Amino acid sequence: MDLALDLHWTWNHATDALWRQLAPDIWDHTRNAWTVLQNTPRHRMRELLETPAFHDLLTSLTQAHADSQQRPAWFETACTMSPAPCIAYFSMEFMLDEALPIYSGGLGNVAGDQLKAASDLGVPVVAVGLLYAQGYFRQELTPDGRQEALYPINDPALLPIRPVLDGGGDRLRLPFQISTGRIWLRAWQVTVGQTTLYLLDTNDPYNPPHIRCITTQLYGGDAELRLRQELVLGIGGWRLLRALGLRPDVCHLNEGHAAFAALERARGLMEDMGIPFMQALTIARAGTIFTTHTAVPAGFDRFAPLLVMSHLAFYASNDLHIDVEDLLALGRGGAPADDMNTPFNMAYLAMRVSGAVNAVSRLHGQVSRALFNPLFPRWPRVQVPIGHVTNGVHVPTWDSAAADALWTRAAGKERWRGALESVEPSVHALPAQELWHCRCLSRAALVAFIATDHSARACFHSGERAQCLPPPVFDPAVMTIGFARRFATYKRPDLLLHDPDRLARILTSAERPVQLVIAGKAHPQDTAGQALIAQWIGFLQRPDVHGRVAFLVDYDMSIARQMVEGMDLWINTPLRPWEACGTSGMKVLVNGGLNVSERDGWWAEAWAPDVGWAIGDGMDEGHDPRRDAHDADSLYTLLEREIVPLFYQRDADGIPQQWVTMMRESMTRLTGRFSANRTVRDYTRDFYLPAAAAYRTRLADNGAKAAAIMHWRESLDRLWHAISLGPVQATAAGDRWHVTVAVTLGPVTPDMVQVQLYADQPEGAPIIVPMTAQAGQASGPVSYSAEVSATRPPSDYTPRVIPHHPDVAIPLEAAHIIWQK
Ligand SMILES: *Cc1c(COP(=O)(O)O)cnc(C)c1O
C-alpha cells in the first residue's frame, strides 16, 4: 500500500512488473498503481502472495524502496547549514503522473519534475498546490476536426492521495475568512518519493456552491474565479503549512499565481513576533524566490483593482492591519492610489515580495529584464535584477525502458541521485550498435502503441454514430518524427503545414519515407488554436498521406511519454522569443531522439551543429507572415537535404553511423545539462541556500536587522531627492583616465550609497567602477574619483549614485538611482 501511494513508482520502472502481475489490463491502461491495487480482487492478491516468485519480488522491492530512502543523497554534501532549511514550493499545477490529473502543461511539468528531482537529490522541499475536481479539460475531436472539451470527475478516493489529518486523527479543515464570508478548505497529501505535496480544495459540503466550485477546474472560469483560486493557493497554502507546524525558511513561487503566500507568511511572522506588517514582510522577503515563466505581458495575471479590493479589504485590515490601498500598491508598479484603471499585476506583486527573481532560460532572462524594466525606472535594462535558471526535465520520468536499461548498464541505477554530469563519459563510450538498438526498440514501442491505442484511432463521435478512421499502420523501420504541444498560435503548430504538398512529398518518399506523430490541445476559449487542430485533421485525411500521419487525441502525460520515447526527431517551431523555455524537446534527449527547433528558449543555449538542427535566423521580430514562410522553408529544406538523408545513410550493418554519432553527442552533452537534476542543484546552490541564510539573518533578534533595513529604506525614500551630482572632470594619467565628480549628499550619509562610474558594453555586462570619496571635506559636496582604462573616451562613462546596504538586494529592494546629467 505504501508503495502504491508513493508516486515514486511513476519514475521507477522497477515496480512496473509488480503492478502488471496484479492487474495487467488496468496497469497497462491507467499506469496507476493505486487504481491497480484497488481493483485487484482479494482472492487474486492472496493467490499471488502465496506464489514464491511474487512474494520475493514484493519483498525485494519494498526493501529497495526503504534502502533508497535511507541512502544519503547529493543535498547532504551540498548543504552545511544547520538545521537544514525547509523549502516550500508553490504552484498552480503539478504534473506528476497521469493518475493525478491536476495539470495543464509546461508550468505543471516544471513543478512536477523539479519535485521529483528534489526527492532524488534529498533537497528538503514541501510543495503546495490545488486539487481540482475536474482538472484541465480532456480532448475529443469530431470528423471535421472540431475539438470538444470534456470534464470527467477526479474521484479523490481513486487518486493516489490521502486526506491530511489533524493531531487528533480527524480530517484537517482550515477556516479562511475573505471579505465575502468564511469558507473552509480541505487538505490532501501526495507522497512523491521523499517529498510531500499538499493540495487544497474548497469542495467542502459546508461551503456554498459558488465557493465549492473554486477548485473545480484548472484555468477555467473568469478573472474572479482565478483570483479566488490564487487566494486559496497562496494564503490558504501558507496557512496549511503553519497548521502542520512547518516554518519554511524559503518560499519558492513558481509563477506569480502564488504570490499571496508571501502576505500570509508575513502575517504569520506578525503573529509569532508581534511586529508590524512591513517589518514582517521585510523578513519574509529575504526568504522568498520568484520564478517568472512568461515572455509576454499578456501572460501575467492581472486583476481589476476593485476586484482585488472587494476580496482583500477584510484580510488587509483584519489580518495584516494595513489599508487595502497599501496592499494594492504592491501589485501596481507605482500607479497612483486613485487610478482605478491600472490593473493589479500578480507578477509585480511577486517582485515586490521576493528577495531573488529568475527567468527560465538565458534568452528568457533577457526578455524578462525588458518586461520588468518599468519597475526599475532609470535603471539600465541589463541591470534589472532577474537572473535565470534554465528548466530541465526529470530524466527517469521520461526515459524509455530500453533507454533506462542502456543508461543503467553504463552508469548504474543510482545515477540520478548525484550530479548527472559524472555519468556522461560512460554513456559516451557506448558502442554504436547498442545506441542504435535502443533507438529501434523505443521506436518500435511507439509504433506498437499507435497500432493499439484508441487515441490514435481518430475516433469521431458525431451525432448518432461514431465514425472511426483505422489507426495508421506505422512501420517500426521508418523514420518517426513529430511534435506535441499546446495548440497556441505563438507555438506555430501549423508551420509544417505551410506547404502541405511539400510535406506530403517528404512523408511519402519511396526510398526515404517518414511517419509523423502529433498531439496537442487548444484551450477551450482559444478558437484560433482550435482551428489549427482542424487543419491537421484535414491534412491527415488526405488520401495520399493516409497511414503516414497520426494525431494522438487528448495529449497528456502518458501520450507525451510514449511520444518522446519513440521519436527519432522532435520538432519545435515557436515564434521567437515567445517560448520562455520549452521542455518537451528535452524529454527526447535521454532516449536518443534529436531536436530540430527554432532557436528559442532552451534550444537557443543548447544548439550546436553536432547535437541537432536550428531553424530561423535567431532574431526577434513580430509575427510576420514572411517570417513564417522563411522558417517553414528552412524546416522543409533541412528535412529534405540533411535530416532525412542522414537517417537513411546506413553502413553494411544497417547502422546510420553519422546519425548515431549525433545521438551520442546529444545524449551525453545535453541530457544532464537540461535535466531537473541540474536545475534543482542550481536552485539549491544559487537561490535556496543564500535565501535561507538571508532570511535567518533578518529573523534573528526578533527581526532587528529587518527593522534597521526598513529604517534605512525610509530614510532613502525621504532624503533621496537631496542628492545631486556636479560636473565631471577627466584627466589623462598614462593609459588611464582619472575621473572626478562632486556629489552633494545633503543629509544622506556616505555609507548609505555607492557612487559609481557606469559604461554600457555592446555585448555582455556593463562596466561598473566604484568611486571613492576624497578624505578631508567636512561639509558641502564630496569629491569622488576613480580610474578607468583609456581605451574608451571619458564621455562613455557616466557617474551615478545608487543605494548601498550589505544585506539588501539592490535594486530589487531599493530601486533609487540618480545619474549625472
Ligand atoms: C512536456 C509537456 C508539456 C510542455 O511542453 P513544452 O515543450 O514546454 O510545450 C506540456 N504538456 C505535456 C503533457 C507534457 O508532457
The ligand as an ORCA input file, in Angstrom:
! r2SCAN-3c Opt
* xyz 0 1
  C       6.309     18.273    -21.529
  C       4.882     18.544    -21.621
  C       4.435     19.853    -21.860
  C       5.355     21.029    -22.026
  O       5.988     21.028    -23.263
  P       6.541     22.376    -23.896
  O       7.670     21.981    -24.759
  O       7.030     23.225    -22.751
  O       5.446     22.997    -24.630
  C       3.063     20.058    -21.965
  N       2.196     19.057    -21.811
  C       2.584     17.794    -21.573
  C       1.570     16.723    -21.413
  C       3.948     17.497    -21.464
  O       4.340     16.250    -21.213
*
